[in-house]
């Protein structure tokens, strides 16, 4: 690889028709984490100039939506929304396009305009990433994936913990296409956990049925919870110990 990696990806993007060198970051992220699959509905927040949208469309071949406060040139097969992701009106527009099934993947490669004051820029990056997370939670379906860019700094660990509250697996990752001197890092959250249920939280449930393995089956807001040793018709207090995208395991609180 040429010594100046920045120039390499810039030239590669121009040669292959991508709007930005950042397109290769998404390619590398998606390849490593199996982020975007064929048929996925993908929403890109802060999408201008559109490099990630181009890759998302290539990988999913499904519904792809780009959102930004800046105007963008059209991309074939991609829906563009001009709006602020912090506003309910923008979220409503996204929902109108992705319908009730929700998004399978939400992306955000946006960055604040840099001031040169690192503490200030880091804080603004965390604020932007938090807005992206809040928007993602509203539009992702259960089990959906999330990838967002953040600048590293003293507030980064707290942000990482915040993402961990909502996804089963969370990892920080720096793709090879990032510039060596860059402080950016990507937070990847896979398998969104429904808001109705949280690990280690306590609930009172009624066992509605018995599963094939003999575990009791309860529901928390239509989310299936298996409870070992519970009997049909029994009402009991449980603590959630393990969560999957579409079901969870709870243990009886004695």
C-alpha positions as MATLAB code, in Angstrom:
seq = 'XXXXXXXXXXXXXXXXXXXXXXXXXXXXXXXXXXXXXXXXXXXXXXXXXXXXXXXXXXXXXXXXXXXXXXXXXXXXXXXXXXXXXXXXXXXXXXXXXXXXXXXXXXXXXXXXXXXXXXXXXXXXXXXXXXXXXXXXXXXXXXXXXXXXXXXXXXXXXXXXXXXXXXXXXXXXXXXXXXXXXXXXXXXXXXXXXXXXXXXXXXXXXXXXXXXXXXXXXXXXXXXXXXXXXXXXXXXXXXXXXXXXXXXXXXXXXX';
ca = [
       0.000    0.000    0.000;
       1.328    3.496   -0.787;
       2.829    5.362    2.131;
       0.100    8.029    1.965;
      -2.953    5.857    2.628;
      -5.243    8.891    2.515;
      -4.351    9.539   -1.110;
      -4.757    5.855   -1.920;
      -8.377    5.686   -0.767;
      -9.151    9.092   -2.262;
      -7.909    7.956   -5.665;
      -9.634    4.596   -5.307;
     -12.958    6.297   -4.534;
     -12.697    8.530   -7.568;
     -11.772    5.612   -9.803;
     -14.643    3.417   -8.581;
     -17.267    6.174   -8.544;
     -17.813    6.666   -4.822;
     -18.629   10.108   -3.493;
     -16.136    9.852   -0.632;
     -13.216    7.730    0.541;
     -15.353    6.888    3.598;
     -17.163    4.328    1.429;
     -14.331    1.873    2.121;
     -14.755    2.269    5.876;
     -18.325    1.001    5.618;
     -17.253   -1.844    3.350;
     -14.686   -2.930    5.946;
     -17.076   -2.505    8.885;
     -19.851   -4.449    7.207;
     -17.515   -7.240    6.145;
     -16.131   -7.694    9.666;
     -19.428   -7.477   11.576;
     -21.851   -8.823    8.928;
     -23.604   -5.495    9.407;
     -25.610   -5.164    6.179;
     -27.226   -8.202    4.566;
     -29.116   -8.658    1.313;
     -32.636   -7.265    1.565;
     -31.945   -5.127    4.644;
     -33.653   -1.787    5.087;
     -30.852    0.683    5.849;
     -31.043    4.254    7.171;
     -27.951    6.494    7.022;
     -28.053    9.491    9.387;
     -25.956   12.506    8.426;
     -25.529   10.889    5.049;
     -24.029   13.702    2.928;
     -22.243   13.496    0.545;
     -23.550    9.953    0.058;
     -20.578    7.573   -0.031;
     -22.078    5.337    2.651;
     -25.442    5.379    0.894;
     -23.821    4.055   -2.275;
     -22.241    1.161   -0.378;
     -25.403    0.458    1.624;
     -27.401    0.160   -1.592;
     -24.806   -2.169   -3.128;
     -24.776   -4.443   -0.088;
     -28.478   -4.567    0.720;
     -30.167   -4.104   -2.668;
     -33.142   -3.189   -0.489;
     -34.713   -0.013    0.828;
     -32.074    2.617    1.665;
     -32.799    6.020    3.192;
     -30.379    8.909    3.623;
     -31.004   11.751    6.086;
     -29.091   15.010    6.378;
     -29.693   18.679    7.104;
     -27.634   19.411    3.981;
     -28.988   18.908    0.465;
     -27.685   15.852   -1.419;
     -27.589   14.843   -5.042;
     -29.901   11.946   -5.789;
     -28.640    8.359   -5.787;
     -30.527    5.802   -7.836;
     -32.707    3.604   -5.644;
     -32.105    5.693   -2.504;
     -34.684    7.878   -0.745;
     -33.328   11.206    0.519;
     -34.780   13.152    3.464;
     -33.614   16.683    4.254;
     -34.077   17.082    7.975;
     -32.651   17.147   11.499;
     -32.452   13.681   13.122;
     -33.204   15.238   16.525;
     -36.684   16.296   15.415;
     -39.772   14.082   15.687;
     -40.893   15.347   12.274;
     -37.770   13.830   10.683;
     -38.239   10.529   12.532;
     -41.838   10.428   11.285;
     -40.642   10.903    7.693;
     -38.209    8.005    8.082;
     -40.960    5.789    9.495;
     -43.242    6.635    6.576;
     -40.634    5.191    4.213;
     -39.453    2.135    6.164;
     -43.010    1.292    7.296;
     -43.947   -0.716   10.393;
     -41.194   -3.331    9.967;
     -38.582   -0.721   10.856;
     -34.960   -0.479    9.772;
     -32.591   -3.433    9.899;
     -29.507   -1.215   10.045;
     -28.898    2.393   11.083;
     -25.617    4.082   10.164;
     -24.051    7.406   11.097;
     -20.706    8.609    9.771;
     -21.471   12.245   10.570;
     -18.992   14.516   12.334;
     -19.349   18.030   13.753;
     -17.627   20.957   12.112;
     -14.233   21.110   13.798;
     -13.295   24.196   15.813;
      -9.700   23.251   16.629;
     -10.541   22.977   20.341;
     -10.276   19.233   20.939;
     -12.329   19.053   24.143;
     -15.127   21.038   22.515;
     -15.026   18.984   19.300;
     -15.013   15.710   21.253;
     -18.042   16.839   23.250;
     -19.915   17.786   20.093;
     -19.045   14.436   18.522;
     -20.479   12.600   21.547;
     -23.595   14.767   21.394;
     -24.071   13.979   17.696;
     -23.489   10.255   18.269;
     -26.014   10.325   21.128;
     -28.618   11.901   18.837;
     -27.903    9.156   16.291;
     -28.334    6.471   18.952;
     -31.627    7.947   20.130;
     -32.911    8.104   16.565;
     -31.718    4.549   15.857;
     -33.609    3.161   18.862;
     -36.797    4.757   17.549;
     -36.581    3.312   14.034;
     -34.681   -0.004   14.317;
     -36.526   -3.283   14.489;
     -35.810   -5.819   17.217;
     -32.431   -7.399   16.483;
     -31.338   -4.504   14.265;
     -27.748   -3.230   13.917;
     -26.143    0.174   14.492;
     -22.808    1.739   13.469;
     -21.740    5.253   14.436;
     -18.585    7.336   14.272;
     -17.271    8.945   17.458;
     -14.155   10.949   18.311;
     -12.133    9.339   21.086;
     -11.773   11.185   24.382;
     -12.718   11.162   28.042;
     -16.456   10.859   27.360;
     -16.088    7.898   25.018;
     -16.309    5.112   27.674;
     -19.612    6.508   28.965;
     -20.999    6.619   25.446;
     -19.913    3.030   24.842;
     -21.749    1.979   28.028;
     -24.857    3.796   26.816;
     -24.848    1.812   23.566;
     -24.346   -1.410   25.538;
     -27.666   -0.843   27.313;
     -29.492   -1.274   24.024;
     -27.569   -3.907   22.023;
     -26.533   -7.473   22.800;
     -23.052   -7.036   21.336;
     -21.086   -3.775   21.221;
     -17.553   -3.235   19.982;
     -15.313   -0.303   19.082;
     -13.525   -0.673   15.762;
     -11.115    1.321   13.624;
     -11.292    0.248    9.955;
      -8.153    0.134    7.883;
      -9.497    2.880    5.621;
      -9.388    5.396    8.493;
      -6.431    7.747    8.444;
      -3.667    6.753   10.825;
      -3.661   10.146   12.535;
      -7.443   10.243   12.962;
      -9.015   10.107   16.443;
     -12.232    8.692   15.003;
     -13.469    5.280   16.010;
     -16.644    3.398   15.145;
     -19.020    1.901   17.680;
     -20.818   -1.168   16.338;
     -23.937   -2.371   18.123;
     -25.584   -5.562   16.902;
     -28.943   -7.090   17.821;
     -31.048   -4.319   19.325;
     -32.833   -5.347   22.506;
     -36.493   -4.237   22.721;
     -37.152   -1.353   25.086;
     -39.751   -3.414   26.971;
     -37.171   -5.735   28.532;
     -33.770   -5.197   30.167;
     -31.155   -7.592   31.479;
     -31.039   -7.949   35.309;
     -34.349   -6.104   35.648;
     -37.091   -7.710   37.757;
     -40.623   -8.399   36.466;
     -43.798  -10.038   37.695;
     -45.088  -12.475   35.065;
     -47.718  -15.150   34.586;
     -46.733  -18.415   32.912;
     -49.001  -18.834   29.886;
     -47.681  -22.120   28.532;
     -44.910  -24.725   28.749;
     -42.257  -24.984   26.037;
     -40.873  -28.107   24.366;
     -37.949  -28.197   26.825;
     -40.234  -27.898   29.839;
     -39.565  -24.222   30.541;
     -42.434  -21.946   31.435;
     -43.375  -19.340   28.817;
     -44.347  -15.824   29.857;
     -44.677  -12.571   27.921;
     -43.505   -9.064   28.666;
     -45.124   -6.683   26.172;
     -45.395   -9.540   23.631;
     -41.722  -10.462   24.205;
     -41.329  -14.172   25.010;
     -39.523  -15.060   28.247;
     -38.588  -18.638   29.223;
     -38.522  -19.473   32.942;
     -37.025  -22.781   34.062;
     -39.103  -24.824   36.517;
     -42.218  -22.632   36.290;
     -45.702  -24.111   35.984;
     -48.514  -23.047   33.691;
     -50.815  -20.510   35.367;
     -48.224  -19.600   38.000;
     -47.576  -15.900   38.729;
     -44.065  -15.175   39.952;
     -41.283  -12.615   40.157;
     -38.348  -13.141   37.803;
     -35.047  -11.508   36.933;
     -33.932  -11.351   33.294;
     -30.572  -13.074   32.889;
     -30.075  -13.465   29.134;
     -31.607  -11.751   26.116;
     -31.788  -12.709   22.463;
     -33.379  -10.542   19.741;
     -36.748  -12.311   19.968;
     -36.790  -14.000   23.367;
     -35.175  -13.956   26.810;
     -34.438  -16.219   29.765;
     -35.496  -15.298   33.280;
     -34.865  -16.882   36.652;
     -37.274  -17.137   39.537;
     -36.656  -14.744   42.437;
     -37.068  -16.745   45.641;
];
